[in-house]
Amino acid sequence: MNIDKEEFQRQYLDKVAKLHGKPLEETSDGERYQALSSLIRDYIGQRWLLSRRRQRQGKQVYYLSIEFLLGRLTDMYLINLGLRDTVAAAFFDLGVDLAAILESEEDPGLGNGGLGRLAACYLDSMAAESLPGHGCGLRYRYGFFEQDFVNGRQIEVPDDWLKTGFIYEFRRSDEAVEIRFGGTVTPELNGKLRYRHENYESVLAVPYDVPVVGHLNDTVNTLRLWSAEPHRTDFVCSATNRNDCLKTIEYKNDVEAITSVLYPDDSTRDGRVLRLKQHYFLTSASLQAILADLARRDIPLTRLSDHVAVHINDTHPALAVPELMRLLIDEHGMGWDEAWSLTVATISYTNHTIMPEALETWPVDLFQALLPRIFVIVNEINERFCRELWQRYPGDWDHIRAMAVIADGTIRMAHLAIAGSHSVNGVAQLHTRILKERVMSDFHQFYPDKFNNKTNGVTHRRFLIKANPQLAALLGETVGEQWVQYPCDLLGLLPHAADPAFQDKLAAIRRWHKSKLAAQILDATGVRIDPDSIFDTHVKRIHGYKRQTLNAFHIMHLYNRLKADPGMDLTPRTFIFGGKAAPAYRLAKLTIRFINALADKINRDKTINDKIKVVFLENYNVSLLEKLLPATDVSEQIPTASREACGTGNMKFIMNGSVIIGTLDGGNIEIRNAVGEDNIITFGLTADEVLNIYERGGYNPWDIYCGDERVKTVLDQLVNGFLPGGPDEYRPIFDSFLHHGDHFLVLKDFAAYVDAQKELERRYRDRRHWLSMSVRNIAHSGKFSGDRTFTEYAVDIWRLRPEAPVRCYCSADEDFARAEGGCTLSRRPALQATLSNATYN
Ligand code: 26Y
């Protein structure tokens, strides 16, 4: 966007006056933020309108997701509009602290983890690539909870992110649609079989649109968030009729509950009903809007799949399959077969996890009562699908039952998603292989062509340019500014990997961020950490398979060694944790309590000369991650191999030059292939070894407890009063390892992890060597940009021709040559020259 500093200042001061009626000097940071965001909203509005007009003709992608973990938007808008430098300079002149203003923004946390953040990354990448791709989600009244610690325990506080309003949303009441729950359906034969749906509860879905601005281009896409509102016509409340009034209030509360919180507690039947309501509400509203838009564009429904791609982010929106069938058949009079082939051709599905508890199923009775017409359709899909299976496997009932959509009184959403879509993808090579060979092997045999891999990617604009502007500038000076558009240009850093002058600049940037983070941590926790210690960061959701306990056990072991030998030669280290535990996940919450207690014990101990410090930062979210990325030396990516579908934190950290200590799982494997095995520290069981143990047994954690003194000491310390909080407090953790089988194989990997940590420290002590590793991680991170992933989705799955030619996402060993865009190494001659001169690793 073209606007100079003086003009911006003029417009900004004008906005301050109009909004607040007082001079800038008298405004608070919050008021200054309001004025800035309101001005940005004005800028975007006009571009949005033009972009929508331009995009009308092309094929549109709709990415349906129950989570969008957006993070703060203002700074990203400035970067993508090309205004950040101008605005920073303008504020500097006005004597205003831009960073402080930006801290006033709420962090919209409409998601809980990787899947939700990935959805947000892809929105950014789609707009950057000028692809007409839009998000469809829910406008939760409360975000994923805010985490407070009280005596080291996680307390969940409602995240009231809308309390002061959300400036970047545009309510579109005129595009509201009706959603129907419950009631009865009766078949009617009137030439064609039709269903009459009566006595249902009607809910209004009102869209709130959030603009998604492309990076330095004209594209502005839309994230549409649906909000549940009562139907005005159902609103009867008069003083003379108390019963009606109570019913009305009950109805209003029921309706508003639909978009009240993400993942309502599903331990009760009511809670499960609410979750299913959310899923249907999201899919039905989105599909109704998509078909309405198609009609506005004068495109016949029979051409639906040529003009629309609907992508479902895991199975939460898998009701898109029967709902699209319903709309085509009931609302538009189409026959089953035509509706089915259009549905399959339109919908594609990404699986994000093989954890059994996340493979969704619904009890038939609950489903049928809430969605009677959808149930009839799912039943029909199941019957037809089972007939097909019968043709292929005649008489093999076990096989058919294993693959059916409905079996044993439950509806299996993954099966519905696979049968009803034309593409099923995993999110890393290993994950896709496990899906094909194990978790979904029956389906892979039946539909070999549907399965494909799309290794995740993340937006380098947020996680590098926004989070670490100093590093971004250094990269620009070194490899040329084009790396922003072509992240694979970062390979041009390789010739500088061993250059002391370049390394020193990188080190100075990291040191600056470490000291800033240290000050913030002191402020937030009262713990003083040394900016010259190794910053070792483990941030992600708290879950057994992510193995925060493995990290904690290693810390305890280090501490024990230090106590035994206070003069031990150890490079000072700061262990940083962050992450939320699902409110109902008892053991994960106890893990937080345990690590906080450990931190307390270690940080207070004056005898270890501050050699190790441990901090667990409260309320981990996107904004906190952005502060940690540029200050982290070591990134912990240590899940039980085979359990982490991909992981995306790993990618964000290497972009900032952190070195990973990790297991051979998910995206770590591809990162190792890209950066080279000398530039990542890997350890532990492989996925095949883990899966063998899961299938055949043969692992007894007591063997390790009894055979490895270090493990015995650490585990005993959980229950012998070593930790503040009492000896029984942490017994469930102790029991989970020794009495419940150590399901995630923490003890089994302990020795390998301790060795890997020693190796890490050895390498860190050679400063030049460590920095060269760091540079090589950044150099190879371009491949993990979401722009690369999205181009693959666009070409392979959605068959979408991008407005702009497909860009090149090459790495040293691989050339993502794409048929449609003709993306080859030869399109980047400068890069090719650099590559042929460079030595890899
Ligand atoms: C139980 C059900 C309601 C449910 C709720 C949340 C099921 C799944 C999820 C969330 C899954 C998730 O976030 N998966 C993560 O997706 C990332 C993006 O693909 C992966 O990088 C990461 O490995 C995976 O754990």
Residues whose N, C-alpha, C, O or C-beta is under 5 A from the ligand:
A	BS01	26Y	G113 G114 L115 L118 H352 T353 E357 A358 V427 E644 A645 C646 G647 T648
